[in-house]
């Protein structure tokens, strides 16, 4: 039986590799479409307002979107140094300092 490596540093490193491979720049309209898909089943979701606020606070921002092997998605706005992570239908949150630092490093090499 194969065991899963539950070391947090290993998991974060694997997620970073996946984001590096999947990251792409999104327009404001494309990111709005991601939000529509994300909240399609629950327009009253408590994070919908936060997501919409993120969009309205950054109407001309450069947005970057990546997905990990375990379906986490990250969105980062480089001008504001702000980001969010979400796991569709499971959870969402603010991208912390470690995640923002990783995103800055990743987009430098695009």
N, C-alpha and C positions, 0 to 999 in steps of 0.2 A: 504494500500500500504506500502510495506517495504522500508525503506530508507537505503541507503548505508552510512556507517560511513566513512567520508572523512578526519578524523583526521590523519595527517601524521604519528604521533607516533603509532597509532593503525595499520595503513597500514603496516608500517615497521615491527612491531611486528608480524603481521600475516604472512608476507613474510618470516620472520626469522623462524617461526615455520614450514612453508612449506619446506624451505631449509633444516632444521634439519631432516625432515622426508624423504626427497628425495636425500640427498647428497650421492655422491659416488666418490670414487677415480677413476680417468681415467688415462690410459697410454697416452703417447704422440700420438700414432697412433689413439687411440679412440678419443682424442680431435681433431686431424686433420680431422677425419670423421665427427665430429660435425660441424666443419667449412665448410666442403664440402657440407653438407646438408643445413647449414645456408645460404650459398652463391650460391646454385645451380641455383637459378633463375636469379641471377645478379652477374656474375663473375667480373664485373667492379665496384661493390659497393665500395664506398669510405672507408668503414671499413674493407674490405677484406684484404687490405695491412696491416692494424694495427693488425688484427687477426693473419695473417701469421707471422708478425714480433714477436708477442707475443710467438708464437710457436717456431720460430727459436732462439729467445733469451733465451729460456728455454728448451733446448733439453733433459735434464735429470731431469726436475722438477717434483715435485709431484703435480698433478692437481686434483682439486676437483670441481665437477659440481653438481649444484642443481637447481631445478625448483620450482617456486612459484605457488600458486593457480590461479594467474592471468597471467600465462604463461611467466613471466620473468624468464630468466635463468642467472645464475652466474657461472663464472669459476674463480678459484683462484689458484695461484701458491704459495705454502707456502715458498719455498726457496727465492723467490724474493719479497714476500709480495706485489704481484701485482695481479690485477684481472680485469675482464671485466664483464659487464652485457649486456644482449641483449634481445630484444623482437622481435622474428622472424618477418621479413618483416615490422617492424615498426621503430626500433631504436636500438642503441648500444652506449656504453660509457665505460669510465674508472670507475672501482669500487673505490669509495671514501674512505676516512679514516673510516667512520662509518661502511661501508660495509666490509672493510678488517678486522676491529676489530671483527665484528660479525663472519666472516668466521674463523678467528683464534680460537675464542672461540668454535665454532661448531666443528671444526676438532680435537680439544683437546679431545673431548668425543667420538671419533670414535673407 
